[in-house]
Structure formats: C-alpha cells, structure tokens
C-alpha cells in the first residue's frame, strides 16, 4: 500500500499527530510506502523520516493568541495560486509514486492533486458542522471560518473526525476514536523521571505549541513569574524565554507525566 500525506506546517502538533497515525499504520502493514507533502515545521519534521516534498502553505500572524481574519487574508491572498502551481509542479512526482490514498491534515493542495490524479482522498480535522450549527454565539468571523472549512470538506471523498464521544456518521463525515500514541504507564515511574530530567520539584508546564501563537500568553505569565514559588517550564514558540524553555522536545510526555 502507498499513502501520500499532506501535512500542515504551522507548529508541530499536526506533524506529531500524523506521525502517530503513520506509526499505527506501519504496525499493521510494515510494507506500507509513505510520501509526505509539507512546509515549515512539517517539512523539517518529516524530511529525514520519509520522502518529503515542499508545498506552499498557510501563513499566520502568530504573535497573538487571538486569530485575526484580515491579517490572515492579507498574508494568504495569493495562496490559491501557489496551490495551483504546487499541484502542477508535483503532479508527475506524485503520479510516479502512485498513491492508493491521499490523506490531508487540512491541506487543500491534497484535494487538488487527488482530483487531478483521480485518487481517493481523505481529510482529517476536528470541526463538526452539525455541532457548530447548534452553537448560539456565532460571529461573522466564525461563520466565515465554518463556511471555508465546509467548502474544503466537500472537496474530499471522506472527512475523518477523531472524537472521544461516540457520534453518528453523516454525509461524507466519519467519526473515529483517537490514536493514543503513548499511555502514562508506558513511561518510567515519576520518581525515576524526576531524576532523569534533573528536576527537584514538580514543574508547571506551559505548552505554547510549535508556533508563536501563544507568545502573548507566555509574556503575561512571565510578568507574574517571580510571584510564584514554582518551577515553570515553557515548551514551543521560537522566542527564547527568560526561564526554562524548550522550542521542541521529543520526550515532552516525560515532562508532562511529572508536572
């Protein structure tokens, strides 16, 4: 079996989730061939693991915790044109790979390639249209976001939504139980981990994600940092913090277990 994944490169969360999915697939079929389409963090994450091609991707004004529509539109004004050129540039390479399935972590270029090559396509995302319709406090921004996501959904053969609660499938949407990559019991005992990580007391973990989207929140925490008798450890973001800070660590779950 051959699988092509298109992965969002804003932060590391999408890459880690796709990697967990790939590892689960490889457990069941070790002969599965994988190709990745990525940009930014997703390209850096996968380039040494699987054959990886660069694509154009979303650009965010990521210094603030609040999503701002106008800056986002301005930064991504010519992105549809870039997707078209990316499709033309990669079509022959993807055709040579000949994937049985194209899986998108909400990257629209995957649907363009799938339609061009007449290959079945799947998108994985967390938005449930029926749930949003029940939400009362809709704003113009959230309505536009919902319309855009639903437009992308319609361009794929199937939509997969990981859900902790059982839900009934409808239209082209199917609900799946999430893949839990590592259980707490899979890690070393807490006392052993504390020694391994050289921690004298349980830390407070502040997880910003792989982007700078939470930097404004981190700065607010740091303003009050000295008022707490706690050891704070920051993960994520590209800006160095005046406290223990790691942009990315593969053993993040060890820190999380002892926090």
C-alpha positions in Angstrom: 0.0 0.0 0.0 1.2 3.5 -0.8 0.0 6.6 1.2 0.5 10.2 0.5 0.2 12.6 3.4 -0.1 16.4 3.1 0.7 18.0 6.5 0.1 21.5 7.8 3.4 23.1 8.8 2.2 25.7 11.3 3.6 24.4 14.6 4.4 20.8 15.4 1.1 19.5 16.5 -0.1 18.4 13.1 3.2 16.7 12.3 3.1 14.7 15.6 -0.5 13.7 15.1 0.2 12.5 11.5 3.4 10.7 12.7 1.3 8.8 15.3 -1.1 7.8 12.5 1.7 6.6 10.3 3.3 4.6 13.1 -0.1 2.9 13.7 -0.4 2.0 10.0 3.2 0.7 9.9 2.5 -1.6 12.8 -0.3 -3.2 10.8 1.4 -3.2 7.5 5.2 -2.6 7.7 5.5 -2.7 3.9 3.4 0.5 3.5 5.2 3.2 1.5 4.9 6.8 2.7 5.4 10.1 1.0 4.9 13.5 2.7 4.0 16.9 1.4 4.9 19.6 3.9 6.2 23.1 4.6 7.7 24.9 7.6 7.7 22.7 10.6 6.1 19.7 8.9 8.8 19.6 6.2 11.6 19.8 8.9 9.9 17.1 11.0 9.5 14.5 8.2 12.3 15.3 5.7 14.7 12.8 7.4 12.0 10.1 8.0 10.2 9.7 4.7 10.5 11.1 1.1 9.2 14.6 1.6 8.3 17.3 -0.9 7.8 21.0 -0.2 4.4 22.7 -0.8 3.0 26.2 -0.3 1.1 26.6 3.0 -0.8 28.9 5.2 0.9 31.9 6.8 -0.3 33.2 10.1 0.2 36.4 12.1 1.1 34.2 15.0 2.3 36.6 17.7 -1.0 36.8 19.4 -3.4 34.3 21.0 -6.4 35.6 19.0 -7.0 34.7 15.4 -7.2 37.9 13.3 -9.0 37.4 9.9 -7.8 40.5 8.0 -4.1 39.9 8.6 -4.6 36.2 7.8 -6.3 37.1 4.5 -3.6 39.6 3.5 -0.8 37.1 4.3 -2.5 34.3 2.3 -4.0 36.4 -0.6 -2.0 34.6 -3.3 -2.1 31.1 -1.7 -4.7 29.6 -4.0 -2.4 30.5 -6.9 0.5 28.9 -5.1 -1.6 25.7 -4.6 -2.3 25.6 -8.3 1.4 25.9 -9.2 2.3 23.3 -6.5 -0.2 20.9 -8.0 1.3 21.3 -11.5 4.9 21.1 -10.1 4.3 17.9 -8.1 1.7 16.1 -10.3 4.3 14.0 -12.1 6.2 13.1 -9.0 3.1 12.1 -7.1 1.8 10.2 -10.2 5.1 8.3 -10.3 4.7 7.4 -6.6 1.1 6.3 -7.5 -0.5 6.5 -4.0 -3.5 4.3 -3.2 -4.8 7.0 -0.9 -4.1 10.7 -0.4 -4.6 11.9 3.2 -4.7 15.6 4.2 -4.1 17.2 7.5 -6.3 20.0 6.3 -4.1 21.0 3.4 -6.2 21.8 0.3 -3.4 21.1 -2.2 -4.1 17.4 -1.4 -7.6 17.6 -2.8 -6.2 19.3 -6.0 -3.7 16.5 -6.5 -6.3 13.8 -5.7 -8.7 15.2 -8.3 -6.0 15.6 -10.9 -4.9 12.0 -10.4 -8.4 10.6 -9.7 -7.2 9.2 -6.4 -9.4 8.7 -3.4 -8.8 11.4 -0.8 -9.4 11.8 2.9 -9.1 14.9 5.2 -8.5 14.6 8.9 -9.8 17.6 11.0 -11.7 18.3 14.2 -14.5 20.6 13.0 -18.0 19.1 13.2 -20.6 21.1 11.1 -23.6 19.8 13.0 -22.1 20.8 16.3 -21.3 24.3 15.0 -24.9 24.8 13.9 -26.1 24.3 17.5 -23.7 26.9 18.7 -25.6 30.2 19.5 -22.8 32.8 19.8 -21.7 32.8 16.2 -19.8 35.8 14.9 -19.1 36.9 11.3 -15.6 35.6 11.7 -16.6 32.1 13.0 -19.3 31.9 10.3 -16.7 32.6 7.6 -14.3 30.1 9.1 -17.0 27.5 9.2 -18.0 28.1 5.6 -14.4 27.9 4.5 -13.8 24.6 6.3 -17.0 23.1 5.0 -16.0 24.1 1.4 -12.7 22.2 1.9 -14.6 19.2 3.3 -16.7 19.0 0.2 -13.5 18.7 -2.0 -12.5 15.4 -0.3 -14.1 12.0 -0.7 -14.2 11.5 3.1 -13.8 13.5 6.2 -12.4 11.8 9.4 -13.0 13.5 12.7 -11.3 12.0 15.8 -13.9 12.0 18.7 -13.8 11.0 22.4 -17.6 10.6 22.3 -19.5 8.2 20.1 -21.1 10.1 17.2 -23.2 9.0 14.2 -21.6 9.4 10.7 -23.4 11.6 8.2 -22.8 12.9 4.7 -19.1 12.2 3.9 -18.1 12.6 7.6 -17.0 9.6 9.7 -16.1 9.7 13.4 -13.2 7.7 14.7 -11.7 7.0 18.2 -8.4 8.9 18.6 -5.0 7.2 18.5 -3.2 7.5 21.8 0.5 7.3 20.9 1.8 6.9 24.5 0.0 5.9 27.7 1.3 7.2 31.0 2.1 3.6 32.1 4.3 3.3 29.0 6.7 5.8 30.6 9.1 5.3 33.5 7.8 5.9 37.1 7.6 9.5 38.2 10.4 9.4 40.7 12.7 7.8 38.1 11.7 10.5 35.5 12.4 13.3 38.0 16.0 12.1 38.4 16.4 11.6 34.7 15.1 15.1 33.9 17.1 16.6 36.7 14.1 18.2 38.4 14.0 18.9 42.1 10.2 19.6 42.2 7.2 19.0 40.0 7.2 21.7 37.3 4.3 23.8 35.9 4.3 23.1 32.2 3.3 25.9 29.8 2.8 24.5 26.3 2.7 27.1 23.6 2.7 24.7 20.6 5.2 24.7 17.8 4.3 28.2 16.6 4.5 31.7 18.3 0.7 31.8 18.6 0.8 31.7 22.4 3.8 34.1 23.0 1.5 36.9 24.2 0.1 34.5 26.9 3.6 33.4 27.9 4.6 37.1 28.3 1.7 37.7 30.7 2.7 34.6 32.7 6.3 35.8 32.8 5.2 39.2 34.2 4.0 37.3 37.3 6.7 34.7 37.3 8.5 35.8 40.4 5.3 35.8 42.4 5.1 32.0 42.2 7.2 29.6 44.2 7.0 27.1 41.3 9.4 25.9 38.5 7.9 26.9 35.2 9.0 25.1 32.0 7.9 26.5 28.7 7.6 24.4 25.5 7.1 25.7 22.0 7.5 29.0 20.2 10.6 30.4 18.6 11.3 33.2 21.1 13.6 32.4 23.9 12.0 32.9 27.4 13.9 34.2 30.5 13.0 30.8 32.2 13.4 27.1 31.3 12.4 27.0 27.7 12.5 24.3 25.0 11.2 25.0 21.5 10.6 21.3 21.0 11.4 18.1 22.8 10.7 14.5 21.7 10.4 13.4 25.3 7.8 16.1 26.2 5.5 13.4 27.6 8.0 12.6 30.3 7.9 16.2 31.5 4.1 16.1 31.3 3.9 13.0 33.4 5.9 14.5 36.3 4.2 18.0 36.1 
